[in-house]
Amino acid sequence: MAILIVPMVAGSCYYDKEELLYPGSNEPTDCATSPASFNADVRPLITSKCAIPGCHDATASGGFTFQNYNQISSAKDAIKVQAVIQKTMPATGSLSPAEIKTLKCWIESGGLNN
């Protein structure tokens, strides 16, 4: 019996490596040279690409509403996964490398309301 269980348990271990699943997502970003400001950089990006009708507008048909700092900040982990790492958002198409860098730097600097 133990002979059958050990291979099953050992074979069930699976380790995801972000850089293997999403090439380029783990590349170093120099946020010191271009820090992201919520009001100047992130809010306009979210407003134009995410908080659009049918997605993350006031109807929240995309699951989250992105109308103000608190709503956006509380979703920053999901934004990082879906827009920065997986690049599956926005639904209208992937963000540009500069836009991804903006979000990544803002999130990694603590998602400040600046």
C-alpha positions in Angstrom: 0.0 0.0 0.0 2.8 2.4 0.9 4.5 1.7 -2.4 1.5 3.0 -4.2 1.0 6.1 -2.1 4.6 7.4 -2.2 4.7 7.9 -6.0 1.3 9.6 -5.9 2.3 12.0 -3.2 5.7 12.7 -4.7 4.2 13.2 -8.2 1.6 15.6 -6.9 4.1 18.2 -5.9 4.2 21.0 -8.4 6.1 24.2 -8.2 5.1 27.1 -10.5 7.9 29.4 -11.4 6.6 32.8 -12.5 9.5 33.4 -15.0 8.7 30.0 -16.7 5.0 30.5 -16.9 5.1 34.2 -17.9 8.4 35.0 -19.6 9.6 38.6 -19.0 7.3 39.1 -16.0 10.2 38.8 -13.5 12.6 41.1 -15.3 14.1 43.8 -13.1 12.4 47.1 -13.3 14.3 50.2 -12.2 11.6 52.2 -10.4 14.1 54.5 -8.9 14.6 56.3 -12.2 10.9 56.6 -13.0 8.7 56.3 -9.9 5.0 56.0 -10.5 2.6 58.5 -9.0 -1.0 57.4 -8.4 -2.6 60.7 -9.5 -0.3 61.5 -12.4 0.3 58.0 -13.8 -1.8 55.2 -12.4 -5.2 56.8 -12.1 -5.2 58.0 -15.8 -4.0 54.6 -16.9 -6.7 52.7 -14.9 -9.4 55.2 -16.0 -8.6 54.9 -19.7 -7.8 51.2 -19.9 -9.7 49.5 -17.1 -12.6 51.6 -15.7 -14.4 51.5 -19.1 -18.0 50.5 -19.8 -18.4 46.8 -19.4 -15.3 46.3 -17.3 -14.3 48.1 -14.1 -16.6 51.1 -14.3 -19.3 51.9 -11.8 -21.3 48.8 -12.8 -18.4 46.6 -11.7 -19.2 44.0 -14.3 -15.5 43.1 -14.3 -15.7 42.1 -10.6 -14.0 45.2 -9.3 -15.0 48.9 -9.5 -12.0 51.2 -10.2 -13.4 54.7 -9.5 -11.2 56.0 -6.7 -7.9 55.4 -4.9 -9.4 53.0 -2.2 -11.0 50.7 -4.8 -7.9 50.6 -7.0 -5.5 50.2 -4.1 -7.5 47.3 -2.6 -7.3 45.5 -5.9 -3.6 46.1 -6.5 -2.6 42.4 -5.9 -5.2 41.3 -8.5 -4.0 44.0 -10.8 -0.4 42.9 -10.5 -1.3 39.3 -11.3 -3.6 39.9 -14.2 -2.2 43.0 -15.8 1.5 42.9 -14.9 2.4 39.2 -14.6 -0.2 37.3 -16.7 -0.9 40.2 -19.1 -4.5 39.0 -19.4 -6.0 42.4 -18.5 -7.3 44.6 -19.8 -9.7 42.5 -21.8 -9.2 44.9 -24.8 -5.5 43.9 -25.1 -2.3 43.8 -23.1 -0.8 47.0 -21.8 2.3 48.5 -23.3 5.7 47.7 -21.6 5.7 51.3 -20.2 2.2 51.0 -18.8 3.1 47.6 -17.2 6.2 49.3 -15.7 4.1 52.1 -14.3 1.7 49.7 -12.5 4.5 47.4 -11.3 6.5 50.4 -9.9 3.4 51.8 -8.2 2.4 48.5 -6.6 6.0 47.6 -5.6 6.5 51.0 -3.9 3.5 50.3 -1.7 0.6 51.6 -3.8 0.8 55.1 -2.3 -1.9 57.7 -2.8 0.5 60.2 -4.3 
